[in-house]
Amino acid sequence: MQPASDWAEQFVEAIARACLMVLVFSASANGSPQVRREVERAVHRRVPLLPFRVEEVLPVRSLEYFLSSQHWLDAFPPPMEPHYARLTAYVQSLLERAAHGAELATEDSP
């Protein structure tokens, strides 16, 4: 975020440009109206969503609506490091596939 920028506008633009949203899901995220808005915007923009659950918490109904069809990655039981490594590998794989898809689309352009 840039200083003195329109915070909401910056979030909406960032979500629109994203090729993936990782939702670090915790009790705090579960209770946050801001998180619900961000998830809704991502789903609306068809940004793939990856919930990464760091606490054993089920989503409130308003988030359950958006997250019920998503595959979850759980970061428990401890230790956390293997879970972070699995998340990192998965995100890298998705980003590589997205980049490769963009390259193919560019090659197919007239």
C-alpha positions in Angstrom: 0.0 0.0 0.0 1.2 3.4 -0.9 1.1 6.1 1.8 -2.0 8.3 1.6 -3.5 6.0 -1.0 -7.2 4.9 -1.1 -6.8 1.6 0.9 -10.0 0.0 -0.4 -9.2 0.9 -4.1 -5.7 -0.6 -3.7 -7.1 -3.9 -2.3 -9.7 -4.2 -5.1 -7.0 -3.5 -7.8 -4.6 -6.0 -6.2 -7.2 -8.7 -6.0 -8.2 -8.1 -9.6 -4.6 -8.5 -10.8 -4.0 -11.6 -8.6 -3.6 -15.1 -10.1 -4.1 -16.7 -6.6 -5.3 -15.7 -3.2 -3.9 -17.6 -0.2 -6.2 -17.1 2.8 -4.4 -17.7 6.0 -7.3 -18.9 8.0 -7.5 -18.5 11.7 -10.0 -17.6 14.4 -9.1 -13.9 13.8 -9.6 -14.2 10.0 -12.8 -16.1 10.6 -14.2 -13.1 12.6 -13.0 -10.4 10.3 -15.5 -8.5 8.2 -12.5 -7.3 6.0 -11.4 -10.8 5.3 -15.0 -11.7 4.2 -15.0 -8.7 1.8 -11.6 -9.7 0.3 -12.7 -13.3 -0.2 -15.9 -12.2 -1.8 -14.0 -9.9 -4.2 -11.6 -12.7 -5.1 -14.5 -15.2 -5.8 -16.3 -12.5 -7.8 -13.2 -11.9 -9.9 -12.7 -15.7 -10.3 -9.3 -15.6 -8.5 -8.4 -19.1 -7.4 -8.6 -19.2 -3.6 -6.4 -21.4 -1.4 -7.4 -21.6 2.3 -4.4 -22.3 4.5 -5.9 -23.2 7.9 -3.4 -22.4 10.7 -5.9 -23.1 13.5 -8.5 -25.9 13.8 -11.5 -23.5 13.2 -14.5 -24.0 10.9 -15.6 -21.0 8.9 -18.6 -18.8 9.9 -21.5 -19.2 7.5 -20.7 -16.1 5.4 -17.2 -17.5 4.7 -18.4 -21.1 4.4 -20.5 -20.0 1.4 -17.3 -19.0 -0.4 -15.0 -21.7 0.9 -17.1 -24.8 0.8 -16.0 -25.9 -2.6 -12.3 -25.2 -2.0 -9.6 -27.7 -1.2 -8.0 -26.7 2.2 -4.4 -27.0 3.3 -4.2 -27.5 7.1 -1.1 -26.3 9.0 -1.6 -28.6 12.0 -0.5 -30.6 13.9 2.8 -29.0 14.8 5.5 -28.5 13.8 4.6 -25.8 11.3 7.6 -25.9 9.0 6.5 -29.0 6.9 3.1 -27.3 6.4 4.8 -24.1 5.3 7.0 -26.1 2.9 3.9 -27.9 1.4 2.1 -24.5 1.0 5.2 -23.0 -0.7 5.6 -25.9 -3.1 1.9 -25.9 -4.0 1.8 -22.1 -4.6 5.0 -22.3 -6.7 3.4 -25.0 -8.8 0.3 -23.0 -9.4 2.2 -19.9 -10.3 4.4 -21.8 -12.7 1.3 -23.3 -14.4 -0.2 -19.8 -14.6 2.9 -18.4 -16.1 3.1 -21.3 -18.6 -0.5 -20.7 -19.5 0.2 -17.1 -20.1 3.2 -18.0 -22.3 1.0 -20.4 -24.3 -1.7 -17.7 -24.8 0.9 -15.3 -26.0 2.4 -17.8 -28.5 -1.1 -18.5 -29.8 -1.9 -14.9 -30.5 -1.8 -13.8 -34.1 
